[in-house]
Amino acid sequence: MSAQWSLLPPSTPRAAFGKLLTSEARLAWRQPLGLIFGLGLPVLLLVIFGSIPGFSKPSAALGGLTLFNVYVPILITFVIGALALLSLPGPLASYRELGILRRLSTTPVPPPWVLGAQLVINFCIAATAVIIVVVVGITAYGADSPSSPGGLVLAILVATAALFAIGLCIAAVARTARGAGVLGAIAFYPLLFFAGLWVPRGEMPAALRDISNYTPFGAAVQAIQDAIQPGTVEWTALLVMAAYAVAFGALAVRVFRWE
């Protein structure tokens, strides 16, 4: 492993990462794109959907599920996707644009630590938002409790790996922070459609639903829905997301530019 990719070089104090993490957290608070799209907006949508009377009625077209139960996995995927595609790439591209990553390479603090700090911060926001969506959905609006809590955790972790890998690819190729934002939005909003935000997946035509199954958002919704509702968990959705995680993760490592 090269010195550039070594996360803990001998000359670097271990406490330096904690300080870097604290600094990045403060910046995330001052520029709260991730907090707004990854935490605030999904919780707001949860409250809105939970307050619509028609969302609590079972629908035959949705396999006997209520619209609210259908939208809980979509909102969980929304959380992860917003942080991965809208929040994560911008700061990394900005640091490259401003030459911060290049200057870090001349210090004992390796540039990959910035990447690691951003991943930790966005993961923590995602975990907080997902817990709020699940707990509030169950306790306040009567959403179904997960039939397989372990399966739910696994589905969320694999979805996070897949979508964060895509976000890192955007950060790898974007030359500017604005470019990263544009690329993230171009990916995020069409993928939201395949997640079922506008048309629930159960109401999509069969051909469109088949396409959705092989998109990262659609596979994430399917895996999370399988873990929440009783029945057999389909491994196809997990394998699809794992393939995205491996492919885009390897691509991000290969093409990421530190200067």
C-alpha positions in Angstrom: 0.0 0.0 0.0 1.4 3.4 -0.9 2.1 6.1 1.6 -0.7 8.2 0.2 -3.3 5.5 0.9 -2.0 4.6 4.4 -4.6 5.7 6.9 -2.3 5.6 9.9 1.3 6.4 8.9 3.8 6.1 11.7 4.6 9.8 11.8 1.0 10.9 12.2 -0.5 11.2 15.7 -3.7 9.1 16.1 -5.5 12.0 17.7 -5.1 14.0 14.5 -8.0 12.1 12.9 -10.3 13.1 15.8 -9.4 16.7 15.3 -10.0 16.5 11.6 -13.3 14.8 12.2 -14.3 17.6 14.6 -13.4 20.2 12.1 -15.3 18.5 9.3 -18.4 18.2 11.6 -18.3 21.9 12.3 -18.2 22.6 8.6 -21.1 20.3 8.0 -23.1 22.2 10.6 -22.3 25.5 9.0 -23.1 24.3 5.5 -26.0 22.0 6.3 -26.8 20.5 2.9 -26.6 17.0 4.3 -28.6 17.9 7.4 -31.3 19.4 5.3 -31.7 16.8 2.6 -30.5 13.8 4.6 -32.3 14.5 7.8 -34.7 17.4 7.7 -36.5 16.7 4.5 -37.1 12.9 4.9 -38.5 13.5 8.5 -40.7 16.3 7.1 -42.0 14.0 4.4 -42.6 11.2 7.0 -44.8 13.6 9.0 -46.7 14.7 5.9 -47.3 11.2 4.7 -48.3 10.0 8.1 -50.8 12.8 8.4 -52.6 12.0 5.1 -55.7 9.8 6.1 -55.6 7.8 2.8 -52.0 6.7 3.4 -53.2 4.4 6.3 -55.6 2.3 4.2 -54.4 -1.0 2.7 -54.3 -1.2 -1.1 -54.9 -4.3 -3.2 -52.6 -2.8 -5.8 -49.8 -2.7 -3.3 -50.2 -6.3 -2.1 -52.4 -5.3 0.9 -49.8 -2.7 2.2 -50.7 0.8 3.1 -49.2 3.6 1.2 -47.4 4.7 4.4 -45.8 1.3 4.9 -44.7 1.5 1.2 -43.1 4.9 1.7 -41.1 4.1 4.8 -38.4 2.1 2.8 -38.5 4.9 0.1 -37.7 7.5 2.8 -34.9 5.4 4.2 -33.4 5.1 0.7 -34.0 8.9 0.2 -31.9 9.5 3.4 -29.0 7.4 2.2 -29.1 8.6 -1.4 -29.3 12.3 -0.5 -26.2 12.1 1.7 -24.3 9.9 -0.8 -25.1 11.9 -3.9 -25.8 15.4 -2.7 -23.8 15.9 0.5 -20.7 13.7 0.2 -19.2 14.6 -3.2 -19.3 18.4 -2.8 -16.8 19.0 0.0 -14.3 16.5 -1.5 -14.4 18.1 -4.9 -14.2 21.5 -3.2 -11.0 20.5 -1.3 -9.4 19.3 -4.5 -10.5 22.5 -6.3 -9.0 24.7 -3.6 -5.8 22.7 -3.4 -6.4 21.6 0.1 -5.8 17.9 -0.7 -2.6 18.8 -2.4 -1.4 20.8 0.6 -2.3 18.0 3.0 0.0 15.7 1.1 2.9 17.8 2.4 1.9 17.4 6.0 1.8 14.3 8.3 -1.9 14.1 7.8 -2.7 12.0 4.7 -5.3 13.3 2.3 -7.4 10.1 2.6 -8.2 11.1 6.1 -10.4 13.9 4.8 -12.3 11.3 2.7 -12.6 9.1 5.8 -13.9 12.0 7.9 -16.6 12.8 5.3 -17.7 9.2 5.2 -17.9 9.0 9.0 -19.9 12.2 9.3 -22.4 11.4 6.5 -22.8 7.8 7.8 -23.6 9.2 11.3 -26.2 11.6 9.8 -27.7 8.7 7.8 -27.9 6.4 10.9 -29.6 9.2 12.9 -32.1 9.9 10.2 -32.9 6.2 9.5 -33.5 5.6 13.2 -35.8 8.6 13.4 -37.7 7.5 10.4 -38.2 4.0 11.6 -38.9 4.8 15.3 -41.3 7.7 14.5 -43.0 5.8 11.7 -43.7 2.9 14.1 -44.6 4.7 17.3 -46.4 7.8 15.9 -48.0 6.6 12.6 -48.4 2.8 13.1 -45.9 1.6 10.5 -45.1 -2.1 10.6 -42.2 -3.2 12.8 -39.4 -5.0 10.9 -40.1 -8.7 10.6 -36.3 -9.2 10.4 -34.4 -6.5 12.3 -31.1 -8.1 11.3 -32.2 -8.2 7.7 -33.1 -4.6 7.9 -29.7 -3.6 9.2 -28.0 -5.7 6.5 -30.1 -4.1 3.8 -29.4 -0.6 5.0 -25.6 -1.3 5.3 -25.4 -2.7 1.8 -27.5 0.1 0.4 -25.1 2.6 2.2 -22.1 0.9 0.7 -23.5 1.0 -2.8 -24.8 4.6 -2.8 -21.7 6.0 -1.0 -19.5 4.3 -3.6 -21.4 6.1 -6.3 -21.0 9.3 -4.4 -17.3 8.8 -4.2 -17.1 8.2 -7.9 -18.9 11.6 -8.5 -16.3 13.2 -6.1 -13.5 11.4 -8.0 -14.4 12.8 -11.5 -15.9 16.2 -10.6 -13.5 19.1 -11.2 -15.4 21.6 -9.0 -17.8 21.6 -6.1 -20.5 23.0 -8.4 -19.8 20.2 -10.9 -20.1 17.6 -8.1 -23.5 19.1 -7.2 -24.7 19.0 -10.8 -23.6 15.4 -11.3 -25.1 14.3 -7.9 -28.5 15.9 -8.8 -28.5 14.3 -12.3 -28.1 10.9 -10.6 -30.3 11.5 -7.6 -33.6 12.7 -9.0 -34.0 10.0 -11.7 -33.0 7.3 -9.3 -35.7 8.6 -6.9 -38.3 7.9 -9.5 -37.1 4.2 -9.7 -37.3 4.1 -5.9 -41.0 4.8 -6.2 -41.2 8.3 -4.7 -43.6 9.5 -7.3 -45.2 6.2 -8.4 -44.9 3.4 -5.9 -43.0 0.4 -7.3 -46.1 -1.8 -6.8 -48.1 0.4 -9.2 -45.4 0.6 -11.9 -45.8 -1.3 -15.1 -44.0 -4.6 -15.0 -41.3 -3.5 -17.4 -40.6 -0.4 -15.5 -40.5 -2.3 -12.2 -38.0 -4.8 -13.7 -35.8 -1.8 -14.6 -36.2 -0.4 -11.0 -35.1 -3.7 -9.5 -31.7 -3.3 -11.1 -31.1 0.3 -10.1 -29.4 1.0 -6.8 -32.4 2.9 -5.4 -34.9 0.4 -6.5 -32.9 -2.5 -5.1 -32.5 -0.7 -1.8 -36.2 -0.2 -1.5 -36.9 -3.8 -2.3 -34.4 -5.1 0.2 -35.6 -2.9 3.0 -39.2 -3.7 2.2 -38.4 -7.4 2.3 -36.9 -7.0 5.8 -39.8 -5.1 7.1 -42.7 -7.2 5.8 -43.1 -10.9 6.7 -42.1 -13.3 4.0 -39.1 -14.6 2.2 -36.2 -12.2 1.8 -35.1 -12.0 -1.8 -31.3 -12.0 -2.1 -31.3 -10.5 -5.6 -31.7 -7.0 -4.4 -28.8 -7.4 -2.0 -26.6 -8.9 -4.7 -27.5 -6.0 -7.0 -26.5 -3.4 -4.4 -23.3 -5.4 -3.6 -22.4 -5.3 -7.3 -22.8 -1.5 -7.4 -20.7 -1.2 -4.2 -17.8 -3.3 -5.6 -17.9 -1.8 -9.1 -18.2 1.9 -8.1 -15.9 1.5 -5.1 -13.2 0.0 -7.3 -13.7 2.7 -9.9 -13.5 5.5 -7.3 -10.2 4.2 -6.0 -8.8 4.0 -9.5 -9.8 7.4 -10.8 -9.8 9.6 -7.6 -7.6 12.6 -8.1 -5.9 14.2 -5.1 -4.7 17.2 -7.1 
